[in-house]
Amino acid sequence: MKFRIKSQLSDEKAMNRTITRLAHEIVENNKGIEDLCLVGIRTRGEFLARRIVKKIAEFEKEELPLGILDIVMYRDDYRTKNRLPAVEITDIPFNIDNKKLVLIDDVIYTGRTIRAALDALIDLGRPSGIQLAVMVDRGHREMPIRPDYVGKNCPTAANEEISVKVKECDGVDVIDLMEEDK
């Protein structure tokens, strides 16, 4: 299926403002940064998490522990694809037991990616709690999962997708609403 840009939802400046707001909301909701750790889901969630950690360090004067989570082998659809999944390394260089984790991803859709991430985290330890931050919530949940922090709500139609691009891997910071190219 091919998609084309229907509309731009956020440019670089808007994305930076959203990241700043999410950083402040995370700290405020957790009443500071004690025992707080961020975990980004590969690929774009990793870069968004890095930016949020940097933003929090600017106003809290302390850098939070950051982990990167690869969930490929935890997905419920990896066996249904015709190719082997590209497995990358999970890098969580801290003990997650009794920590407040904030899981970060670019888009939440059905909830299946987040379910896989929760399974992967629980295999690593027992955090005191897990919160979820996403840049875009596009609706259409198939799992009872709800983000705690949302950059932008953008309900989509069945023939639409959300594309979050970040400079670190795409060369540009932009969020686009895509539609099927007929």
Phi, psi and omega in degrees: 000134178255145180236154175231157181289124176270315177199155176269126180268326180210140172260188183301315181296316180295320178297319178297319177296320180296316179298319177298314180297315179299319179300314179295318179297319180297313181294316181297313181296330181264007179053045181114197185241009180297129180062018181265133178223146178251144179227118179264138177274128178302137010254307187289331175299328177299311183290324176295319178297318178301318180293320179293319177301315180297318181295316179298321180298328179297319183257343178260349179061029177206137181269129178284151172298139182233131175239156178239129186244127172257126186247008188309312184284352178263351181291146180275359181245002185292334179280344183271350180275156184278358180230159178288140180288149176275104182273130176246176185275135167276129182233091176241093188276031178212159178282125182273352180303131177061020177260154172269111182260140170244114178274133186235131176220167183279310184226138170251134183232264183283336184098353183293323177297317181292321176301316178297319179296319178297317177301315181297317180295317182295330174293340182266345181161192184235090177289159177287338177187155177231125176248163182233130175237132178226151175287319183223133171253114182259004177080193178071040182296139171249349180236151180281068183234134182226130178289147176276331182227127182232126176289314183209132172267128180216085177302136183239158173274169182298332182265016181241157175221165175249134178242112175259122178245139178234146184307321187300330179234348182242350179083358182207150174257112181197149172239122181241145168267124183251150174228155180303132177270112185266000000 
